[in-house]
Amino acid sequence: MSSTELVLKGRNSITPDDIKMTGRDSASGIQFFFPQTMDPISLDDKEVTFQTRLGSAKVEKKFSLKEMKYKGKLEL
């Protein structure tokens, strides 16, 4: 958990509250659960980057928040 975070420009990173392994052999999938913070992610942030390490591999994915709207509202 300590190697996983959501990164936002100009703000503190958000670390997960919990991580759960899914699938029969516990390697089929990983779910990351992030807390709702006092300073929530908003459309003004424009982009959020998910970062984690799985063994020696670094995984990083950027998400455009304007693409995460449903009925005009940011849905995370």
Protein Blocks (a to p, Z undefined) as FASTA:
>chain_A
ZZgccddehiacdddfbdcdedjkopmbccddddddfbdcdfklopacddddehjbccdd
dddfklmcgehiacZZ
